[in-house]
């Protein structure tokens, strides 16, 4: 009986650990559609469908991020400025942005 209880307890702890949110603040910069207009026939791109696809993709990513991280903000790429990233631990780019002249990556030693 003790063994069964121990197995149940370990299983419950494992499951509860999987559902814990990571303590990070995330800025999600969206703007990419789920369809690729470059692969579509010329003139067949429906701008309304493309915009709806962008909104749908942003909503799905936002839902995923909010499920896994403690602080999430979503914005469209056209609204992004580099200064916005200073308030967040991580910035996820999933769309075209304006206002970025260059990208600088700094590697920190452990």
N, C-alpha and C positions, 0 to 999 in steps of 0.2 A: 504494500500500500504506500509506503514511504517513497519507493522508487517511482510509482505512478504519479504521486503528487509532485515529486522533484521534476519529472519530465514535463508535466503540465506547467509548472512554474517557469522552467527554462524556456519553454515554448512561448509563454505569455510575455516574458521579458524580451525575447528575440523579436516578437511581433511589435511590441511597444517601442522598441528601439528603432525599428524600421520606419515608424511613422513620425518620429521626432523631426521637427524643422531645424535646419541648419541656421545658426545665428549669423546671418550675413544680410547686408542690405544690397539689393540688386536693382539696377536701373536697366530696364529692357527697352531698347531702341528698335522699334519695328518698322516695317514698311515693305517687306518682301511678300509677294503673292505666292500662293500654293501652285500657281501655274507659271510657266516660263514663256513669256510673249515672244522670245527669240526663236523658240521652237515651233511657233504657230505660223500658219500661212499668212502672208502679208494681207492686211486689211481685215483679218478675221478676229483681231483682238477687240473684245468688247470692254470699253473702259469702265462701264458700270460693274461688269462681272469681275474685272481685275481689282477694282476698289473693294468690292465685297469680299474677294479672296484675301486681300490684305487684312481687312478687319477681322475675318474669321481666324486667320493665322495668328494675329496678335492676341485675340481672345483666348485661343488654345494655349499659346505660350505663357500668357499671363496667369491663367488658371494653374498650369503646371508649376510655374515659379512660386506662386503664392502657396501652393500645397507643400513646397519643399524648403522655402526660405522665410525668415521672420519679417522682412521688410522688402516689399516689391513695389516699384513704380514703373508704369509703362507709358511710353510716349512714342509719337511717330517720328521717323527720321528727320523729316523737314523741320521739326520743332527743336531738335537737339543742338546744344552748344557744348563745347568741351568743358566749360566751367561746371556744368551739371554733374559730371562724373565725380567731382571732388566730394560730394555729399554721400557717396555710395562706396561700398567695398568692391563691387564688381559692376562693370557695364557690359551688357550683352548686346552686340550689334547684329541685327537681323534685317537691316534695311539700309538704304542709301541715306546719307546724311549731308547736311550742308554745314559749312563752318569748320571743317577739319582740313588743315593745310598739310599735316604730316602725322605720322603715328610713331610714337617713341615707346619702346619696350625696355624696361629695366629689370634685369634679373637680380634677385636678392639671394645672397648666400644663406644657407641654413644655419 
